[in-house]
């Protein structure tokens, strides 16, 4: 029978001061050091991976010709500004 694991152990070196702060947080939040590190890594990876996907989407748009030149963008912004009511 094959078993699968939904998590893995990772070793990491941390600055002593960060580790102290992490331990303080763990006590205050009644969570383990491991839980807080896993949450921090999860949030970082989700954010950075979403950014990566947006960059790839932008590159695909550029490759497909769905992009404006700097001059076209400036003209578009100027056009938007001209249609805006005065303050």
For each residue, the residues with C-beta under 8 A, 3 or more apart:
1:
2:
3:
4:
5: 8
6:
7:
8: 5
9:
10:
11:
12: 37
13:
14: 18 19 22
15: 18 19
16: 19 20
17: 20 21
18: 14 15 21 22
19: 14 15 16 22 23
20: 16 17 23 24
21: 17 18 24 25
22: 14 18 19 25 26 33 36 37
23: 19 20 26 27 33
24: 20 21 27 28
25: 21 22 28 29 31 36
26: 22 23 29 31 32 33 35 36
27: 23 24 30
28: 24 25
29: 25 26 36
30: 27
31: 25 26 35 36
32: 26 35 36
33: 22 23 26 36 37
34: 37 38
35: 26 31 32 38 39
36: 22 25 26 29 31 32 33 39 40
37: 12 22 33 34 40 41
38: 34 35 41 42
39: 35 36 42 43
40: 36 37 43 44
41: 37 38 44 45
42: 38 39 45 46
43: 39 40 46 47
44: 40 41 47 48
45: 41 42 48 49
46: 42 43 49 50
47: 43 44 50 51
48: 44 45 51 52
49: 45 46 52 53
50: 46 47 53 54
51: 47 48 54 55
52: 48 49 55 56
53: 49 50 56 57
54: 50 51 57 58
55: 51 52 58 59
56: 52 53 59 60
57: 53 54 60 61
58: 54 55 61 62 67
59: 55 56 62 63
60: 56 57 63 64
61: 57 58 64 66 67
62: 58 59 65 66 67
63: 59 60
64: 60 61
65: 62
66: 61 62
67: 58 61 62
68: 72 73 76
69: 72 73
70: 73 74
71: 74 75
72: 68 69 75 76
73: 68 69 70 76 77
74: 70 71 77 78
75: 71 72 78 79
76: 68 72 73 79 80
77: 73 74 80 81
78: 74 75 81 82
79: 75 76 82 83
80: 76 77 83 84
81: 77 78 84
82: 78 79
83: 79 80
84: 80 81
85:
86:
87:
